[in-house]
Amino acid sequence: MFAYRIIIENLGEYSVTLLRRYWSIYDSNGNRRQIEGDGVVGQQPLILPGESYEYVSGCNLNTDMGYMQGYYEMTREIDGGIFNVNIPRFDLVAPFRYN
């Protein structure tokens, strides 16, 4: 089981709401899972300009290494426009693999 912390910063000039998440999760055996759902950790946070939203979540893998990447589907509160925010790849590595 891996834990990760995400910080989403709104560097724009309008308030946004995180609607959905989409993850591709890979293990070191080459297996891929796709996860999608409403919001994150049970919330659809409103993020004001200049503010940030932070959450901690987890991912289970059948191997001791892997990675995740994906995107959030967001909406601008001012006009209801929907856009995606890419989540760059980050590695999931069990601490003993660093030795």
C-alpha positions in Angstrom: 0.0 0.0 0.0 1.3 3.4 -1.0 0.3 6.8 0.4 0.6 10.0 -1.6 -0.1 13.7 -0.9 -1.4 16.0 -3.6 -1.5 19.8 -3.5 -3.6 21.6 -6.2 -2.9 25.3 -6.6 -5.3 27.6 -8.4 -2.9 30.0 -10.2 -5.7 31.4 -12.3 -8.0 34.4 -11.9 -11.3 32.4 -11.4 -12.6 30.0 -8.9 -12.6 26.4 -10.0 -14.2 23.2 -8.7 -12.7 19.7 -9.1 -15.4 17.5 -10.6 -13.7 14.2 -11.3 -10.4 12.3 -11.2 -8.9 9.9 -13.8 -5.9 7.8 -12.8 -3.7 5.3 -14.7 -1.8 3.1 -12.3 1.0 0.9 -13.4 2.9 -1.8 -11.4 6.4 -3.1 -12.2 4.8 -6.2 -13.9 3.4 -4.0 -16.6 -0.2 -4.2 -15.4 -2.3 -1.1 -15.7 -5.5 -0.1 -13.9 -7.6 2.8 -14.7 -9.6 4.5 -11.9 -12.1 7.3 -12.3 -14.7 8.9 -10.1 -16.3 12.0 -8.7 -14.0 14.4 -6.8 -11.2 13.3 -4.6 -11.4 11.6 -1.1 -15.2 12.1 -1.2 -15.0 15.8 -1.9 -15.5 18.1 -4.9 -13.5 21.1 -3.6 -14.0 24.7 -4.7 -10.6 26.3 -5.1 -10.5 30.1 -5.1 -7.9 32.1 -7.0 -4.5 32.1 -5.2 -5.7 29.3 -2.9 -4.8 25.6 -2.8 -6.4 22.3 -1.9 -4.4 19.4 -0.3 -5.4 15.8 0.2 -3.8 12.5 1.1 -4.9 9.2 -0.5 -3.5 5.8 -1.1 -3.0 3.2 -3.8 -2.4 -0.6 -3.5 -0.1 -2.4 -5.9 0.8 -6.1 -6.3 4.4 -5.1 -6.7 6.9 -3.0 -4.7 7.3 -0.4 -7.5 5.0 1.4 -9.9 3.7 4.8 -10.9 0.6 6.8 -11.4 -0.5 9.6 -13.7 -3.8 11.1 -14.8 -5.9 14.2 -14.8 -8.6 16.1 -13.0 -11.7 17.4 -14.7 -12.4 20.9 -13.4 -15.0 23.6 -14.0 -14.6 27.3 -13.9 -17.3 28.8 -11.7 -17.6 32.0 -13.7 -18.9 30.4 -16.9 -19.2 26.7 -16.2 -16.4 25.9 -18.7 -14.9 22.4 -18.2 -11.2 21.7 -18.6 -8.7 19.1 -17.7 -5.6 19.5 -15.5 -2.9 16.9 -16.2 -1.3 15.1 -13.2 2.3 14.3 -14.1 3.7 10.9 -13.5 5.0 10.1 -10.0 6.7 7.0 -8.9 5.5 4.6 -6.2 8.5 2.8 -4.7 8.7 0.8 -1.5 11.4 2.3 0.8 13.5 -0.8 1.0 14.1 -0.6 -2.8 16.2 2.5 -2.2 18.8 0.6 -0.3 
